[in-house]
Amino acid sequence: MRFTAVLAVAFACSGAFASDPGQPLNCSDWVVLDPGITCREIGPCGWEPTAGHVAFPCQDLSGSNVDALGRVVGFERTETVQCEGSRPTNLGLKLFDGVNEHLVALVTARCVAANCADGVVLQGRAVDPANGRVFAVIQQRNFNCDSSPYDQRTLFVFEGFPAVAAVIQTFAPVGGLISFRVPYLPEGMAGADSFDTYWGSLARPIDFTQAHPLACDYPAAAPHVGDYLAVADTVPTPAPGQGVYYVTAATYQGATRYGRKTTAGQLSGRDPAVLPACVP
């Protein structure tokens, strides 16, 4: 078991196995073009509860469409697939910085049979810049498929965009990488000159004085907000019943911070003095 300290673990699994023709297009059908971005289905939504899910009113999904870097987040619909009389829609997730447009991820409609296709339609979206997430209500439906008709709305979340303050790490068991995007205010500081990543034994309480350096004083050049940073995970696989954690510290103008702790209901920063020196 592995754990990224302070932050939730995320696994990049989008696109591993595509859904079957005649079934709703889901995260496995989305092609993610930016490293570190992941797609996750939260579940069906609507005014009425669905078995196994809490009712979520799709109509209430609205809000900011600007991320932590001030870029406009949007979904673009195109019609490029022709299945005889059916014209299913493709959908792309895009960013616009006022000058350039950037495609982050897309899902492509597919023909199932003559005049029959699987497609999607965007119903609503909202951006969570603090945590680097984009929520979207997507209608998954087929077009003119009499044999297997479906029409459902699902809440999706795309994660891994630059956050405001937290260093949101991702552990990927395939490829052996610890990665994150440089946040807008790393650990609440005005910037970051470098990062140090540590690992240690997952015990309670976690003793950061016993943390082991994994990667020190990186990247080679000063990082920019939104940069995707990844370091090789060389930590041995823990024995059954044991685990390890990962934590990344940010340093800016001589000050180091690495997350927060709660004591008696009070939130405060962790003491960077307890971290061992990180020597490359």
Summary of the structure (lengths in Angstrom):
residues: 280
radius of gyration: 21.4
end to end distance: 26.1
largest distance: 67.6
contacts: 833
relative contact order: 0.17
helix: 5%
strand: 45%
